[in-house]
Amino acid sequence: MRSACKPLVRRGGVFRAIAILALLSVHAFQPADAQALAIHDLGTFPGATYSSATAINNRGQVVGEANLSGAGFFITHAFLYQQGAMSDLGTMQGGDISSASGINDRGQVVGSGDVGLSTQGRQPSHAFLYDGGVMADLGVPPDFFATIAAGVNQHGHGQVVGVMVNGARGEGRAFLYENGTFTDLGTLPGDLDSTAAAINNQGQIAGAAGFLAHHIEPLHAFLYDKGAMKDLGTLPGGQFSEAYGINDLGQVVGDATAANGYFHAFLYRDGTMTDLGTLAGGHTSTAYAINNHGQVVGTSDAADGQTHAFLFENGVMTDLGNLPGGRSSSAFGINELGQVVGEATTSSGQTHAVMWTR
């Protein structure tokens, strides 16, 4: 399971967002054969040029963000794609922008968007929960300026995780939102900042902590379970790690620096962080999501110098390929059926949301 809204998904993106905010203000499973996966262009809103898929549930519903016709690349709305159609989920009251980062099997969608100008003239981000056709603003807790939702599980009415940002200091704290209440998950010992990227159906949370808003120390991936935040460490010889996805077995994926200084995708299970390597000819990779069958998806650079989506299973990382005529792709989410979602460039150079299926 995964999820983080796509602009925050990429390595270090959550903490870059913190700094910017501070400144600005049920089927039987059969393992998928990656070679047999076909890529499908999910399109865009009418007349628009950009879309990206961030998550998919076990009903095949896909969420993400897409720009509007004539509105520019950075004016996006959250979308829900189902039964071959992409629906605009709109924005929160007073806002112009939204992006969806996660969806559970009930069809509850989480994400973030602006809510207009604050009293200080800044444009804060608020987390939202979209359910039953209504986008509900989750607000911000006292002493915080903004909230960004990353993922949601099936527990109760849906537990939501993400990061909340202190406007005065620019520091971020991982949060768990449940029954109308934000809980600060704290940080690793000695750190100032943390962010939660994903939550499983057991309530275990994956993310990262460090002095990120101040660029003082390396960040480390964490696993939060039963009120305690555990440092997952790094790959041998590395300094940095960040977690992006977790499955119901408590297996965590993300990226970490290897001894050669490059970021490599990792899988953490049974107390050990394993380097998943890269695609042939590549130097860097990031894992964004993992399902309960241990299939991992993410991105890696390849011999052609472009970013390619990958599926890692049974010890092998396989290139998922691109759209016809396109040069690059990224995979951000996978469900229990092995369906993968992400983005890919088209022959005309646009970026479109895509799905890989058998």
C-alpha positions as a Markdown table, in Angstrom:
| # | Residue | x | y | z |
|---|---|---|---|---|
| 1 | Met | 0.0 | 0.0 | 0.0 |
| 2 | Arg | 1.1 | 3.5 | -0.6 |
| 3 | Ser | 0.6 | 6.7 | -0.7 |
| 4 | Ala | 1.7 | 10.1 | -0.9 |
| 5 | Cys | 0.5 | 12.9 | -3.1 |
| 6 | Lys | 2.6 | 12.8 | -6.1 |
| 7 | Pro | 4.5 | 16.1 | -5.8 |
| 8 | Leu | 5.6 | 14.9 | -2.3 |
| 9 | Val | 6.3 | 11.4 | -3.4 |
| 10 | Arg | 9.8 | 11.9 | -4.8 |
| 11 | Arg | 12.8 | 11.6 | -2.6 |
| 12 | Gly | 12.9 | 14.5 | -0.1 |
| 13 | Gly | 9.8 | 16.0 | -1.6 |
| 14 | Val | 7.8 | 16.2 | 1.7 |
| 15 | Phe | 10.5 | 18.2 | 3.3 |
| 16 | Arg | 11.0 | 20.4 | 0.3 |
| 17 | Ala | 7.3 | 21.1 | 0.6 |
| 18 | Ile | 7.7 | 22.0 | 4.3 |
| 19 | Ala | 10.4 | 24.5 | 3.5 |
| 20 | Ile | 8.3 | 26.0 | 0.7 |
| 21 | Leu | 5.2 | 26.3 | 3.0 |
| 22 | Ala | 7.4 | 28.0 | 5.6 |
| 23 | Leu | 8.6 | 30.5 | 3.0 |
| 24 | Leu | 5.3 | 31.0 | 1.2 |
| 25 | Ser | 3.4 | 30.9 | 4.0 |
| 26 | Val | -11.7 | -10.5 | -3.7 |
| 27 | His | -9.9 | -12.3 | -6.4 |
| 28 | Ala | -7.4 | -15.1 | -6.2 |
| 29 | Phe | -3.9 | -13.7 | -6.5 |
| 30 | Gln | -1.6 | -14.8 | -9.2 |
| 31 | Pro | 1.9 | -13.2 | -9.3 |
| 32 | Ala | 2.1 | -10.7 | -12.2 |
| 33 | Asp | 4.6 | -11.4 | -14.9 |
| 34 | Ala | 6.1 | -8.0 | -15.4 |
| 35 | Gln | 7.0 | -8.8 | -19.0 |
| 36 | Ala | 3.3 | -9.4 | -19.7 |
| 37 | Leu | 2.0 | -6.2 | -18.1 |
| 38 | Ala | 0.4 | -3.8 | -20.6 |
| 39 | Ile | 0.4 | 0.0 | -20.2 |
| 40 | His | -2.8 | 2.0 | -20.5 |
| 41 | Asp | -3.1 | 5.7 | -20.9 |
| 42 | Leu | -5.7 | 7.0 | -18.5 |
| 43 | Gly | -5.9 | 10.4 | -20.3 |
| 44 | Thr | -6.5 | 13.8 | -18.8 |
| 45 | Phe | -9.4 | 16.2 | -18.1 |
| 46 | Pro | -10.9 | 17.4 | -21.4 |
| 47 | Gly | -8.5 | 19.7 | -23.2 |
| 48 | Ala | -5.8 | 19.4 | -20.6 |
| 49 | Thr | -2.2 | 18.2 | -20.9 |
| 50 | Tyr | -1.1 | 16.7 | -17.6 |
| 51 | Ser | -2.2 | 13.9 | -15.2 |
| 52 | Ser | -0.5 | 11.6 | -12.7 |
| 53 | Ala | -1.9 | 8.6 | -10.8 |
| 54 | Thr | -0.8 | 8.2 | -7.2 |
| 55 | Ala | -2.8 | 5.2 | -5.8 |
| 56 | Ile | -5.1 | 2.4 | -6.7 |
| 57 | Asn | -7.4 | 0.3 | -4.4 |
| 58 | Asn | -8.5 | -3.3 | -4.8 |
| 59 | Arg | -11.6 | -2.3 | -6.7 |
| 60 | Gly | -9.5 | -0.8 | -9.4 |
| 61 | Gln | -10.3 | 2.8 | -8.5 |
| 62 | Val | -7.4 | 5.2 | -9.2 |
| 63 | Val | -6.7 | 8.6 | -7.8 |
| 64 | Gly | -4.2 | 11.3 | -8.5 |
| 65 | Glu | -4.1 | 14.9 | -9.9 |
| 66 | Ala | -4.6 | 16.5 | -13.3 |
| 67 | Asn | -4.4 | 20.0 | -14.6 |
| 68 | Leu | -7.3 | 21.9 | -16.1 |
| 69 | Ser | -7.6 | 23.1 | -19.7 |
| 70 | Gly | -6.0 | 26.5 | -20.1 |
| 71 | Ala | -5.2 | 26.7 | -16.4 |
| 72 | Gly | -1.5 | 26.0 | -16.5 |
| 73 | Phe | 0.6 | 23.1 | -15.3 |
| 74 | Phe | 0.5 | 23.9 | -11.6 |
| 75 | Ile | -3.3 | 24.4 | -11.3 |
| 76 | Thr | -4.4 | 20.8 | -10.6 |
| 77 | His | -7.5 | 19.1 | -9.3 |
| 78 | Ala | -7.7 | 15.7 | -7.6 |
| 79 | Phe | -9.3 | 13.0 | -9.8 |
| 80 | Leu | -11.0 | 9.7 | -9.4 |
| 81 | Tyr | -10.7 | 7.3 | -12.3 |
| 82 | Gln | -13.2 | 4.4 | -12.5 |
| 83 | Gln | -15.0 | 2.4 | -15.2 |
| 84 | Gly | -13.0 | 4.2 | -17.9 |
| 85 | Ala | -13.8 | 7.7 | -16.8 |
| 86 | Met | -11.8 | 10.4 | -15.0 |
| 87 | Ser | -13.9 | 12.5 | -12.6 |
| 88 | Asp | -12.9 | 15.9 | -11.2 |
| 89 | Leu | -13.2 | 15.8 | -7.4 |
| 90 | Gly | -13.0 | 19.6 | -7.2 |
| 91 | Thr | -11.4 | 21.6 | -4.4 |
| 92 | Met | -12.1 | 22.7 | -0.9 |
| 93 | Gln | -14.1 | 25.8 | -0.3 |
| 94 | Gly | -12.1 | 28.9 | -1.2 |
| 95 | Gly | -9.4 | 26.8 | -2.9 |
| 96 | Asp | -8.2 | 26.5 | -6.5 |
| 97 | Ile | -5.9 | 23.5 | -6.3 |
| 98 | Ser | -6.2 | 19.9 | -5.0 |
| 99 | Ser | -4.3 | 16.6 | -5.4 |
| 100 | Ala | -5.3 | 13.1 | -4.3 |
| 101 | Ser | -2.7 | 10.9 | -2.6 |
| 102 | Gly | -4.5 | 7.8 | -1.4 |
| 103 | Ile | -7.7 | 5.7 | -1.6 |
| 104 | Asn | -9.0 | 2.8 | 0.5 |
| 105 | Asp | -11.4 | 0.0 | -0.6 |
| 106 | Arg | -14.4 | 2.0 | 0.6 |
| 107 | Gly | -13.6 | 4.6 | -2.0 |
| 108 | Gln | -12.5 | 7.2 | 0.6 |
| 109 | Val | -9.9 | 9.5 | -0.9 |
| 110 | Val | -7.4 | 11.6 | 0.9 |
| 111 | Gly | -5.2 | 14.4 | -0.4 |
| 112 | Ser | -4.5 | 18.1 | 0.0 |
| 113 | Gly | -5.3 | 21.4 | -1.4 |
| 114 | Asp | -5.3 | 25.1 | -0.8 |
| 115 | Val | -8.1 | 26.9 | 1.0 |
| 116 | Gly | -7.5 | 30.5 | -0.1 |
| 117 | Leu | -5.3 | 33.1 | 1.6 |
| 118 | Ser | -4.7 | 33.0 | 5.3 |
| 119 | Thr | -4.9 | 36.1 | 7.6 |
| 120 | Gln | -1.2 | 36.5 | 7.0 |
| 121 | Gly | -1.7 | 36.5 | 3.3 |
| 122 | Arg | -0.2 | 33.1 | 2.8 |
| 123 | Gln | -1.9 | 30.2 | 0.9 |
| 124 | Pro | -1.9 | 27.2 | 3.3 |
| 125 | Ser | -2.5 | 23.6 | 2.3 |
| 126 | His | -5.1 | 21.6 | 4.2 |
| 127 | Ala | -5.6 | 17.8 | 4.1 |
| 128 | Phe | -8.9 | 16.5 | 2.9 |
| 129 | Leu | -11.0 | 13.4 | 3.1 |
| 130 | Tyr | -13.3 | 12.9 | 0.1 |
| 131 | Asp | -16.2 | 10.5 | 0.9 |
| 132 | Gly | -19.7 | 10.1 | -0.5 |
| 133 | Gly | -19.2 | 13.0 | -3.0 |
| 134 | Val | -18.1 | 15.5 | -0.4 |
| 135 | Met | -14.6 | 16.9 | 0.1 |
| 136 | Ala | -14.2 | 17.5 | 3.8 |
| 137 | Asp | -11.5 | 19.9 | 5.0 |
| 138 | Leu | -9.6 | 18.2 | 7.8 |
| 139 | Gly | -8.3 | 21.6 | 8.9 |
| 140 | Val | -5.1 | 22.1 | 11.0 |
| 141 | Pro | -4.4 | 21.6 | 14.7 |
| 142 | Pro | -3.5 | 24.5 | 17.0 |
| 143 | Asp | -0.1 | 26.1 | 16.4 |
| 144 | Phe | 0.2 | 24.6 | 12.9 |
| 145 | Phe | -0.2 | 26.3 | 9.6 |
| 146 | Ala | -0.8 | 23.6 | 7.1 |
| 147 | Thr | -1.6 | 19.9 | 6.7 |
| 148 | Ile | -0.7 | 17.5 | 3.9 |
| 149 | Ala | -2.4 | 14.0 | 3.7 |
| 150 | Ala | -0.4 | 11.1 | 2.4 |
| 151 | Gly | -2.4 | 7.9 | 3.0 |
| 152 | Val | -5.6 | 6.3 | 4.4 |
| 153 | Asn | -6.4 | 2.8 | 5.6 |
| 154 | Gln | -9.6 | 0.8 | 6.1 |
| 155 | His | -9.7 | 1.1 | 10.0 |
| 156 | Gly | -12.9 | 2.6 | 11.4 |
| 157 | His | -13.8 | 5.6 | 9.4 |
| 158 | Gly | -10.4 | 5.7 | 7.8 |
| 159 | Gln | -7.2 | 6.6 | 9.6 |
| 160 | Val | -5.3 | 9.3 | 7.7 |
| 161 | Val | -1.6 | 10.1 | 7.9 |
| 162 | Gly | 0.6 | 12.9 | 6.6 |
| 163 | Val | 2.5 | 15.9 | 7.8 |
| 164 | Met | 1.5 | 19.1 | 9.6 |
| 165 | Val | 3.6 | 22.2 | 9.2 |
| 166 | Asn | 4.4 | 24.9 | 11.8 |
| 167 | Gly | 4.1 | 28.2 | 10.0 |
| 168 | Ala | 6.4 | 30.1 | 12.2 |
| 169 | Arg | 9.4 | 27.7 | 12.3 |
| 170 | Gly | 8.7 | 25.7 | 9.1 |
| 171 | Glu | 9.0 | 22.4 | 11.0 |
| 172 | Gly | 6.9 | 19.4 | 10.1 |
| 173 | Arg | 5.5 | 16.7 | 12.2 |
| 174 | Ala | 4.0 | 13.4 | 11.2 |
| 175 | Phe | 0.4 | 13.1 | 12.1 |
| 176 | Leu | -2.4 | 10.5 | 12.5 |
| 177 | Tyr | -5.9 | 11.8 | 12.0 |
| 178 | Glu | -8.8 | 9.8 | 13.4 |
| 179 | Asn | -12.3 | 10.7 | 14.6 |
| 180 | Gly | -11.7 | 14.4 | 14.1 |
| 181 | Thr | -8.4 | 14.5 | 16.0 |
| 182 | Phe | -4.8 | 15.1 | 14.9 |
| 183 | Thr | -2.2 | 13.2 | 16.9 |
| 184 | Asp | 1.4 | 14.4 | 16.7 |
| 185 | Leu | 3.6 | 11.2 | 16.2 |
| 186 | Gly | 6.7 | 13.0 | 17.3 |
| 187 | Thr | 10.2 | 12.4 | 15.9 |
| 188 | Leu | 13.2 | 10.2 | 16.3 |
| 189 | Pro | 15.4 | 11.1 | 19.3 |
| 190 | Gly | 17.1 | 14.5 | 18.7 |
| 191 | Asp | 15.2 | 15.3 | 15.5 |
| 192 | Leu | 12.9 | 18.3 | 14.8 |
| 193 | Asp | 11.0 | 17.1 | 11.8 |
| 194 | Ser | 9.0 | 14.0 | 10.7 |
| 195 | Thr | 6.6 | 13.0 | 8.0 |
| 196 | Ala | 4.2 | 10.1 | 7.7 |
| 197 | Ala | 4.0 | 8.6 | 4.2 |
| 198 | Ala | 1.8 | 5.5 | 4.5 |
| 199 | Ile | -0.3 | 3.5 | 6.9 |
| 200 | Asn | -1.4 | -0.1 | 6.7 |
| 201 | Asn | -4.6 | -1.8 | 8.0 |
| 202 | Gln | -2.9 | -2.7 | 11.3 |
| 203 | Gly | -2.3 | 1.0 | 12.0 |
| 204 | Gln | 1.5 | 0.8 | 11.4 |
| 205 | Ile | 2.9 | 3.9 | 9.9 |
| 206 | Ala | 6.0 | 4.5 | 7.7 |
| 207 | Gly | 7.8 | 7.7 | 7.1 |
| 208 | Ala | 11.0 | 9.6 | 7.8 |
| 209 | Ala | 12.4 | 12.0 | 10.5 |
| 210 | Gly | 15.3 | 14.4 | 10.7 |
| 211 | Phe | 16.2 | 18.1 | 10.7 |
| 212 | Leu | 14.9 | 18.5 | 7.2 |
| 213 | Ala | 13.5 | 22.0 | 7.3 |
| 214 | His | 16.9 | 23.1 | 8.4 |
| 215 | His | 19.1 | 20.8 | 6.3 |
| 216 | Ile | 21.3 | 19.9 | 9.3 |
| 217 | Glu | 21.2 | 16.1 | 9.5 |
| 218 | Pro | 20.4 | 13.2 | 7.3 |
| 219 | Leu | 16.8 | 11.8 | 7.5 |
| 220 | His | 16.1 | 8.2 | 8.5 |
| 221 | Ala | 13.1 | 6.1 | 7.7 |
| 222 | Phe | 10.9 | 5.1 | 10.6 |
| 223 | Leu | 8.2 | 2.5 | 11.4 |
| 224 | Tyr | 5.6 | 3.8 | 13.9 |
| 225 | Asp | 3.8 | 1.0 | 15.8 |
| 226 | Lys | 1.8 | 0.9 | 19.0 |
| 227 | Gly | 2.9 | 4.4 | 20.0 |
| 228 | Ala | 6.7 | 4.0 | 19.4 |
| 229 | Met | 8.8 | 5.3 | 16.5 |
| 230 | Lys | 11.5 | 2.9 | 15.4 |
| 231 | Asp | 14.5 | 4.1 | 13.4 |
| 232 | Leu | 15.0 | 1.7 | 10.4 |
| 233 | Gly | 18.5 | 2.8 | 9.8 |
| 234 | Thr | 20.2 | 2.9 | 6.4 |
| 235 | Leu | 21.8 | 0.7 | 3.9 |
| 236 | Pro | 25.4 | -0.4 | 4.7 |
| 237 | Gly | 27.7 | 2.6 | 4.2 |
| 238 | Gly | 24.9 | 5.0 | 3.7 |
| 239 | Gln | 23.6 | 8.0 | 5.7 |
| 240 | Phe | 20.1 | 8.7 | 4.4 |
| 241 | Ser | 16.8 | 6.8 | 4.2 |
| 242 | Glu | 13.2 | 7.6 | 3.7 |
| 243 | Ala | 10.1 | 5.3 | 3.7 |
| 244 | Tyr | 7.2 | 5.7 | 1.3 |
| 245 | Gly | 5.1 | 2.5 | 1.5 |
| 246 | Ile | 4.1 | -0.3 | 3.9 |
| 247 | Asn | 2.0 | -3.4 | 3.5 |
| 248 | Asp | -0.1 | -5.2 | 6.1 |
| 249 | Leu | 2.8 | -7.4 | 7.1 |
| 250 | Gly | 4.8 | -4.4 | 8.2 |
| 251 | Gln | 7.2 | -4.6 | 5.3 |
| 252 | Val | 8.4 | -1.1 | 4.4 |
| 253 | Val | 9.8 | 0.3 | 1.2 |
| 254 | Gly | 11.6 | 3.5 | 0.2 |
| 255 | Asp | 15.0 | 4.6 | -0.7 |
| 256 | Ala | 18.3 | 5.1 | 1.0 |
| 257 | Thr | 21.9 | 6.0 | 0.2 |
| 258 | Ala | 24.1 | 3.1 | -0.6 |
| 259 | Ala | 27.9 | 3.0 | 0.0 |
| 260 | Asn | 28.5 | 4.6 | -3.4 |
| 261 | Gly | 26.4 | 7.6 | -2.4 |
| 262 | Tyr | 23.5 | 6.9 | -4.8 |
| 263 | Phe | 20.0 | 6.5 | -3.6 |
| 264 | His | 18.7 | 2.9 | -4.0 |
| 265 | Ala | 15.3 | 1.4 | -3.5 |
| 266 | Phe | 15.1 | -0.7 | -0.3 |
| 267 | Leu | 12.8 | -3.3 | 1.3 |
| 268 | Tyr | 12.8 | -3.5 | 5.1 |
| 269 | Arg | 11.5 | -6.7 | 6.6 |
| 270 | Asp | 12.3 | -8.9 | 9.6 |
| 271 | Gly | 14.7 | -6.2 | 10.9 |
| 272 | Thr | 16.8 | -6.0 | 7.8 |
| 273 | Met | 17.0 | -3.3 | 5.1 |
| 274 | Thr | 17.8 | -4.8 | 1.7 |
| 275 | Asp | 19.1 | -2.9 | -1.3 |
| 276 | Leu | 16.9 | -3.7 | -4.3 |
| 277 | Gly | 19.4 | -2.2 | -6.8 |
| 278 | Thr | 18.5 | -0.5 | -10.0 |
| 279 | Leu | 17.5 | -1.3 | -13.6 |
| 280 | Ala | 20.3 | -2.2 | -15.9 |
| 281 | Gly | 22.6 | 0.7 | -16.5 |
| 282 | Gly | 21.0 | 2.8 | -13.8 |
| 283 | His | 22.5 | 4.5 | -10.7 |
| 284 | Thr | 19.5 | 5.6 | -8.6 |
| 285 | Ser | 16.1 | 4.0 | -7.7 |
| 286 | Thr | 13.2 | 4.6 | -5.3 |
| 287 | Ala | 10.5 | 2.2 | -4.1 |
| 288 | Tyr | 7.1 | 3.8 | -3.5 |
| 289 | Ala | 4.7 | 1.0 | -2.8 |
| 290 | Ile | 4.4 | -2.7 | -1.8 |
| 291 | Asn | 1.4 | -5.0 | -1.7 |
| 292 | Asn | 0.8 | -7.9 | 0.6 |
| 293 | His | 2.3 | -10.3 | -1.9 |
| 294 | Gly | 5.7 | -8.5 | -1.6 |
| 295 | Gln | 5.5 | -6.9 | -5.0 |
| 296 | Val | 7.3 | -3.6 | -5.0 |
| 297 | Val | 6.9 | -0.7 | -7.5 |
| 298 | Gly | 8.9 | 2.4 | -8.0 |
| 299 | Thr | 11.2 | 4.2 | -10.4 |
| 300 | Ser | 14.8 | 3.8 | -11.5 |
| 301 | Asp | 17.0 | 5.5 | -14.0 |
| 302 | Ala | 18.1 | 3.3 | -16.8 |
| 303 | Ala | 20.8 | 3.0 | -19.4 |
| 304 | Asp | 19.1 | 5.6 | -21.6 |
| 305 | Gly | 19.4 | 8.2 | -18.9 |
| 306 | Gln | 15.6 | 8.3 | -18.4 |
| 307 | Thr | 13.4 | 7.4 | -15.4 |
| 308 | His | 11.6 | 4.1 | -15.9 |
| 309 | Ala | 8.9 | 2.5 | -13.8 |
| 310 | Phe | 9.8 | -0.9 | -12.3 |
| 311 | Leu | 8.2 | -3.9 | -10.6 |
| 312 | Phe | 10.4 | -5.9 | -8.2 |
| 313 | Glu | 9.3 | -9.4 | -7.4 |
| 314 | Asn | 11.0 | -12.7 | -6.7 |
| 315 | Gly | 14.4 | -10.9 | -6.5 |
| 316 | Val | 14.1 | -9.4 | -9.9 |
| 317 | Met | 13.6 | -5.7 | -10.9 |
| 318 | Thr | 11.8 | -5.5 | -14.2 |
| 319 | Asp | 11.3 | -2.4 | -16.4 |
| 320 | Leu | 7.5 | -1.8 | -16.9 |
| 321 | Gly | 8.1 | 0.1 | -20.0 |
| 322 | Asn | 6.7 | 3.4 | -21.5 |
| 323 | Leu | 3.8 | 4.6 | -23.6 |
| 324 | Pro | 4.3 | 4.2 | -27.3 |
| 325 | Gly | 6.8 | 7.0 | -28.4 |
| 326 | Gly | 7.3 | 8.1 | -24.8 |
| 327 | Arg | 10.6 | 8.2 | -23.0 |
| 328 | Ser | 10.0 | 7.9 | -19.3 |
| 329 | Ser | 7.6 | 6.5 | -16.7 |
| 330 | Ser | 7.2 | 6.2 | -12.9 |
| 331 | Ala | 5.2 | 3.8 | -10.8 |
| 332 | Phe | 3.6 | 5.1 | -7.5 |
| 333 | Gly | 1.0 | 2.5 | -6.5 |
| 334 | Ile | 0.1 | -1.2 | -6.6 |
| 335 | Asn | -3.0 | -3.1 | -5.4 |
| 336 | Glu | -3.4 | -6.7 | -4.3 |
| 337 | Leu | -4.3 | -7.8 | -7.9 |
| 338 | Gly | -0.9 | -6.6 | -9.1 |
| 339 | Gln | -2.4 | -3.6 | -11.0 |
| 340 | Val | 0.1 | -0.7 | -11.0 |
| 341 | Val | -0.4 | 3.0 | -11.5 |
| 342 | Gly | 1.8 | 6.0 | -12.1 |
| 343 | Glu | 2.7 | 8.4 | -14.9 |
| 344 | Ala | 4.4 | 8.3 | -18.2 |
| 345 | Thr | 5.3 | 10.7 | -21.0 |
| 346 | Thr | 3.5 | 10.5 | -24.3 |
| 347 | Ser | 5.0 | 10.8 | -27.8 |
| 348 | Ser | 4.2 | 14.5 | -27.7 |
| 349 | Gly | 6.0 | 15.0 | -24.4 |
| 350 | Gln | 3.0 | 15.4 | -22.2 |
| 351 | Thr | 2.8 | 13.5 | -18.9 |
| 352 | His | -0.3 | 11.3 | -18.4 |
| 353 | Ala | -1.6 | 9.0 | -15.6 |
| 354 | Val | -1.2 | 5.4 | -16.6 |
| 355 | Met | -2.0 | 1.9 | -15.4 |
| 356 | Trp | -0.1 | -1.3 | -16.0 |
| 357 | Thr | -2.3 | -4.5 | -16.0 |
| 358 | Arg | -1.9 | -8.1 | -17.1 |
